[in-house]
Every structure is written in C-alpha cells, then in structure tokens.
Amino acid sequence: MFNIDFSDLLAALALVFILEGLIPFLNPESIRKIFLAAAQMDNQTLRFLGVSSMLVGLILLYIVR
C-alpha cells in the first residue's frame, strides 16, 4: 500500500510548484487580490479552507492511485 518511490514524491512536489506558479505567472493582479482577501479572513475560515483542500487532494489521490 505504501510502496512509494522517492522519485514519485519529488515529481509530485515539482507538479505542486508548477501548478502554484501558474496563477502568478498568468495573472499577477489576480493573485494580489486573492492574497489580500485571504489576509482579511479569520483563522477559522483559513483552517477550514486548508482542511477542505487537503481532503479534496486525498480523495483525488485515492481515486488516481
């Protein structure tokens, strides 16, 4: 079940960097607005968004793998 190669982990990390770099590269003004909106959110909301994102990622990973 946990037979993961270190190169797979590095490839996944590389994809995260690529995908997270797309928005600032394509539309820097949009990322500024997103960061300003996030700075105004309370901690509870940011934690909820974080855990929701992790759960979606886990579900997607389970489906793919």
N, C-alpha and C positions, 0 to 999 in steps of 0.2 A: 504494500500500500504506500509506504513512504520511500519507494525506490526512486529518488530524485537525484539527478546528476547535478553537480555544481555548475556545469556549463548551462544547464536549463535555468537555474536560478539567476545566473548572470544575464542570460538572454531575456528573461522576464524583467529584470531590473532595467536593462537597456531599453526595452519597449516602454516601460513607465516613463523614463526620461524623454524618449522621443514623443510620446503622446502628450505629456505635460508641457513640452516645449512648443507644441503646435499653436495653441491659442495666443501666447505672447508674440510668436513669430508672425502669425497671420493677421492678428488684430490686437495690437498692444493697448489701444484705448479701452477695449472691452475688458481686458484683464485688470486694468486700473479700477474700473467701475466694480468689478467683482471683488477685488481686494478691499475697496472702500466699504462696500456693502457688508462683507464678512467682518470687518473691523467694528462695525456698529452692532453686530449680533451679540447676544448674550452667550455665555459659556454653555448653557444647557442646549441651545439651538445648534451651536457648532459641534457639540458632542453627539447630538442626535444625527446630524448630517454625516459626521465621521463614521459612526457605527453603521448607519444605513449604507454608506458607500462600501464599508468592509463586508457587510452581509451580501450585497449585490455581487461583489467580487468573488466571495466564497461560493455563492450559488453558481455563478458563471464558470468558475474553475471546476466545480464538481461536474457540471454538465459537459464541459470540454474534455475533462480527464476521465 
